[in-house]
Amino acid sequence: MRLSGVVIILCISLLVLTTFATAINFASFFKQIFGGKITGQVTSEEETCGEYYSLTPITATASDILSSSYSPSQAIDKNINTHWIGNSSVPYPKWIYFDLGSRKCINSADLYFFQFFLPITVTIQTSNDATAWTTIVSDWSVSQGNSFLTQSFSSVKARYLRVYESSGDKIYGTLTEIKLNAANISTPTAPQENSSNSSSVSVPGRNCFDSDGGKNYFVKGIVNITNANGSSSFYEDGCYSGSGLYEYSCEEINVSLNTTSCIAGCNQGACNPAPSQVNSAGEQAQSENNTNSIVQSETISSSPEKPLFYCGSYSRISPREAVASSQFNNYRAANAIDGNADTHWFGDTNDAYPKWIYFDLGSKKCINAVELNAFIWDTPINFEIQVSSDARTWNRVGSEHTIVNGGSYSNYDVDEVTARYIRIYEISGKRGYGTLSEIHVNAAPYTENVEERELRLQVNNVIGLEDFDKYYEINGRRAFLEIDGKPVSDYF
């Protein structure tokens, strides 16, 4: 039983009972209500930051503009030849603020200023409502333009970020481009380890705890991996379609992912029981027969006539975006997908291994191999291939690999898997950088087996002039529009 709703009711009740606090023994009060104990699972309120990536804000708003040709949106169009410029007839301070689409963790900002308008004095502020602002960088004197300048700060959580310009050499106010180093925020549910349905596997320095006791398809479970250094990772069961469930469990001390099909439908991370499996008290009847009749797992029901999904024809593709754990000088993650093996991503030598770089394939794909080229001075490199559907929760594919020979392509086969994101997780290397020169992924279009599909094509708010480059900005990420793995333009 989950107590998230009960917690809300109790908070309201406690507010009402505040005036009686001196007269009531709360321990006795709760004992009378709950019979001496509270059972279930309570949601943790601690917010955690996911993995950081380069984020371009979704919208921009400015205090004033010189003309429509210099609108605030010019600062987020990924074009360093366009600028937001304020109105010279309006005195300082000038400001421009950005909406990230939702609250994010932020720990640095890359700002690009037009040299003609420098120097200026800048303060960086954050907000959750675009009304009350908190200063995180104060009175930054900017004199260098025509290149990205990085301002790092302690991680903050906010939806809006404002560049507040208090004075400048020219009476305009300006910004050419902004990028933020941001991470998604999650509030993990903390499983109770004394739950009668839970299970736990431990070895020295590592523990895998499953709140629903393993492959329990009727209860939404959460797997928590904890390490000796105190770090934790959470993996929640979830529905990937109206009847499809992905179920996490502990396999030895690692996380195992099993995809199942719920005959009575999937809801809130668990299979619905069929009507015949619900008793008079409204409780789900737990039996081995019920499990087999309500849930069809991949290994049981993926018949040749109706598989859960189809993979199209495989071909070598280059990912669309790249994000790395760190960067040395100007050796960007994007160098690994520019089609040129003579350019490289290098990680920061000040950061210890592991180093990683992950790639967005644009949509969910079937994957069965990757082809890698690494800088010859950095090999051998020991690494894992990992995949994810959301760039937050990662699953290793196969065993650890080694790039032995640098300066040439090496192929690494994996068991067929479906994912949108793929990560090269480098455990150790000859030098202290972490590196990759180029990656190709052997991928195929992925199609779920559904009886009917309704296509709704939205054509508003599309960014990019050419068909192959059109995408949406959704929660700070690029969403490319495809049908069955092909650009929409192929169909019209």
N, C-alpha and C positions, 0 to 999 in steps of 0.2 A: 504493500500500500504506500502511495506517495502522499506526503503531507504538505505539498506546496500550497494547496488550497486551504488546508487547515491552518497553516502558518499565518495566512492573510487574516483569517477569521480571528485567530488568537490575538494578532496584533491589534485589531479593532477592539476586541474584548478588553485587552489590557488597557487601552486608551480610556475606555469607559470606566474601568475600575480604578483608575489612577487615584481618584479622591478617597478611595477606601484602602489605600496601600498600607496605612498604619494599622488597620484593624484586621487585615486578612493575612493568614499564613499561606503564602502562595504555594509552598511545597504541599501543604495539606489540601489546598484547593485543586491542584492538578491531580493529586492522588485520588480525590473523590471522583473527578471527571473520568480519568483514564484507568481507574482500578489499580493504581499504584505504579504503572509503567507506561511509557510512550514508545510505541513501536513504529516501524516504517522507515522512510528515507527522507531526509530533510535536504533541501536544496542549498548548496553553498552560495553565499553572496559574493565570494571573492572573484573579481574579474581578472582574467589572464589575457596576456597578449600572445597572439599567434606568431607566425614567422613574418619577418619584415620584408617588404617589397617596395619598389618604386611606384608611387601613386601620383597621378595627375588629378587634381580636384575636378568635380563635376560642373560646378557653376562658379561664377565670379561676380562680385558686386563692388562698385567703387563709389567714393565720395563725390566724384565729378569726372567729366571727360572733356577733352579738347574738342572732339567731334566724333561722329559715328564710326569713322575710320580707325579710331583709337579706343575702342570699347574695352571693358575689363576682360571680356572673353578672349582677347588677343593674348592674354598672359597664360592661357591654358590650351592654346591651339597647337602646341608642340612645334612652333615655328619661331625661331629666334630672329626672324626678319620682320616680325610684327610686334607691336608694343601697346600696352595701356599707357595713355598719357592723359594727365589731368588738365583741368582748365586753368590757364595761367592767370585768369582774372579772379580766381578764388584763392585766398591766402592759405598758407599752411596752417594746421596740419592737413595732409591728404592721406587717404587710406584706400586699400583694396582688400576685401576679404573673400574667402573661398569656402565653399560647402563641399565636404568630403562624402556626402551622401548618407553617412551614418557615423556614429562615434567610432573613432579609431585610436589606437596607440600611435603616437608620433614621437620620434626621437631626433629628427634632423630635417632641415629644409635646404633645398638647392635653389638659389635665386640667381636670375640672369638680368643684369641691368644694362641699359644703353649708355655707353660711355659719355655721350654728349650731355647728359643730364646730371652727371656726377660732379662733385661729391654730394651725397645726401645722408641724413641721419635716420636710421630705421629702428623701430621697435617691433618685435614679433609677439603677437598675442593669440590666445586661444579662447574658445567659448563653446558652450553646449547649446546656446539659444540665439547666438548672434546679437545679443543685447548686453550681457555682462561679460566683460573681457578680463582675462588674466595675463599679465606680462610674463613671458618666458625668456625673452632676449631683450635687453634694455640698451637704448642709445648706441646702436651699432653704426659706426662711421664707415660708410661704403665709398671707396674711392676708385676701386678697380672694376671696370665694366667689360662687356663683350665676352664674358665667360661665366660659367656657373660657379658661384661661391657657396660653400657649404657652411651652414650654421648648425652645430650639434648641441643638444641639450638633454637634460634628464627626461626620460620618457613621460609623456603626459597623455591623458585620454580626453579627446575632444572631437566635436563634429566640425567646428569652424576654425579657420586660422586667418588672422589678419596681419597684413604688412602695413604698419602705421608709420608714415613718413612725417617727421616733425619739422624738418628744415632741409633746404637744398640749395645748390648753386643756381639752378634755374627754378622759376616759380611754376612748375608744372606738377610734379609728382609723376612717377613712372615705374613700370615693371614690364620686363620683356617676357619672362617665362618663370614658372615655379614648378618644382617637383618635390614631393614629400617622401620621406622614408617612413612607411606606415605599416601597421599590422592590424588584422581584425581582432575584435574583442570577443571573448567567450566567457560565459559563466558556467564552469563545469559543475555537474552535480556530484557531490561527494558521496559515494556509496558507503553504507554502514557495514563494517566488517563483521558485525555480530548477527547479520541477517541470516535466518535459517536457510534461505535459498542461495546464499553466496558460496563462492569457492575461491581458494587462494593457492597459488603455487609460488614457492620461494626457493632461491639459492642465495648464497652469501652475496650481498650487494645488490640484489634485484628481486622484486616481487611483482607478481601478476595477480590482480584481484578482480574477480568478475561478480558483480552484484546479483546477477540472476542465476548463478551456479553453473554456467556453461551454455550449451546450445538449447536454451529455453526460448522457444519461438513465441510464447504467449505473454512474456513479460519483457518490457523494455529494460535491457541491461546496460551497464556501463563498465567497461574494462579500464582499470587504472594500473598503469605501469609505473612503479617507483624505483629509483636507483639510489645507490649509496650516497651520491652527492646531494640528495634531496630533491632532484628534479622529478617531475611527474608528467605523464601523458594520459589523456582521457580519450576513449573511443566509445561512442554511443551507438547502439542499435538504431536503425532508421529504415523508413520505407522509401524505396527508390521508384515505386509506382503504386497504383491502387492495389496491387496484389503482391508486389515484390518486396522482400525484406532482406536487408543485409544484417547478419548476426555476427557480432564479435564475441570471441571467447578466448580463454587462455589455452595455449598449446605449449606445454612445458612452461617456459618463462616468457614466451613471446605471444604476440597477438595473432590470432587466426581469424580470417574473414570467410564466412560461409554465406552464399546467396541462396535464398529459398523463395518458394512461391506459396502464398497463403490462399487456400481454396476459398475461404470466407472473406478474404480481403485483408489488407494491411492498414493499420491505423496507429499513429503516434508511436512508431517504433516497435510494434508487436503484431502478431497475427490475431485476427478476430476469431473467437470460437464459433463453430457452426451452432445453430439453434439447438440441435439435439445434444450438444455437449455442455449446455448450461443447465444447472439443476434448479430446483424450485426456489432456492435462496438467492438465485442470480449469480452464483459462483461458477467458475469454469471447472468442469470435471477434468482432473488431471489423471490421465492414464496413457499407457503406451499406445493403445489402440486409437485414442483420440488424437495423439500426436501424429500418427501415420495418416489418419483420415483427413485432418485439417491442413497439415503442412506437407507440401511436396518440395523436397530439396532438389538441388541440381542433380545430385547423384541418383535420385529416385525417378524424377519426372521429366528429365530433359530428353524426351523421346525424339526420334528423327522427324516425326511428323510435326511437332510443335515445340521447337527449342525455345529457350527463354530469350535468346537474341541471335541475330545473324551477323557474321562478319563478311564484308565484301571482299573485293580483290585487293591483295596486299601490294604496296609499292613503297619505295623510299621517299620520305617526306622530310622537310625541315620544319621545326617548330616555329611558332609565330612570335613568341616572346620568351625572354630569359630573365631569371632573377637569381642572384647569387648571395651567398652568406656574407661576402665582403668583396672589396675591390682594391687592387693595387694600382695607384696612379690612374691612368686613363685606359687600363685594360679591362674594358667593360664586359659584362655578361653577354651583351648583344654580339660581341665578336665571335661567339661560338655558333652563331646562326646566320652569319653574313655571307656564307658561301665561299669564304676565303680562308684556307687552312694556314695562311701565313699571318693571320691576326689571331690573338689569343685573349681568353679571359684568364687573369691572374687574381688570386685572392690576396688579402692583406697579410704580409709576413708577420705582423704583430699579433695576429690571431692564431691560436693553436689549432691543429687538426682536432676533429674532422672539419673539412670545408665542403660546401655543397653548391651546386648550381641546378636549378630546376627549370623546366620548359613547359610552356602552354601549347598544346596541340590545336587549340581553337575550339574543339568540341571533343566529346567522348569518342575514343577510337579503340579498335582492337589492335594489340601490340604483340609482336612475337620476336623482335630483335632490335638491337641498337647498333649503330656503327659510330665509333669514336676515333678522333684524332687528337693527340695531345702533344705538347711541345717536347721536343726530344731531350732537353736538359732536365726535365722534371720526371721522366720515367726511370724506374717503374713506379706506378701509382696503384695502390690497393683501394678498391671501391665497391660499393653496392649499387644495384639498380633498384630504385624505389618508385612506386606509382601512387597516385592519389586522385580522388574525384573533386577535391576542393582546395588543394594546395595547403592543407593544414594537417590532415591525418594521412600518414604515409605507411605503406606496406612494402616490405622488401620482396623482390621477385628473384627467386633462385638463391644461389650462394654468393659468397664474396668473389670478386674477379680482380685481375691484375692487368693493367696496360703495360706490356713488357717493352714494346718498341714504339718510341715516339716518332713523330714526323710522318706517319703513315696511318691509314685507316685499319682498324681492327673490328671485327664483327663479334657480337655477343648475343647468342640466342637465348630466349627465355620462353617458358611455358606461356601459351596464349593467355593474355589478360586484357581487361578493358579498363581504360582510365583516360582522363583528360590531361593530366600532368605527369611528367616523368622527371625523376631527380637522379643525378649522378652524385652520390654521397661518398666523398673521398676520405678514407680513413687515415691514410698515410701516403707520403710521397718522398721522392729523392730530395727535393728542396722544400722550403717552408711556405710555398705559395698556395698550392691548390690551383689547378689549371685545366683548361680544355680549349682546344683550337677549333673543333667543329664536331657537330653531332648530326646524324641522320637517324630517323626512326622508321623501322619497317612497320607500317600501319595499314589498317583497312577501315573503311566506313563501318560504323556500328549501328545496328537497327534492332530495336526491341520488337518482339513478336506480339503485336497488338492487332485486334480484330479490325478496328477502325481508327483512323487518325484524322484529326481536323487541323488544317493548316490555316493559321491566321497570320498574315504578313503585314507588319507595321512598317510604314515608310517614313514616319516622322523622326526628327532629331537624329538623323544618321550623320556620322562624322566620316569624312573622306570623300574625295571627288571621284575616284575610279571605283568601278564595281568590286574589284578584287580587294580593295582596301577599306570597304565600308564596314563599320562596326558601331555598336552601341556602347555607351559608358554606363555600366550598371554597378553600383557600389564601388566605383573606382577601378573596375576591371573592364577590359575590352571584351565585348560579346560579338563575335562574328556571326553573320546570318548565313546559315547553310540549310540545305535540304538533302538528307541522306549523304552528308559528307561533301556535297558539291556546292559551290557558290550559287546564290539565288539567281544570278544573272544567267546561269546555264539553262534555266527553265523558262526564261521570258525573252 
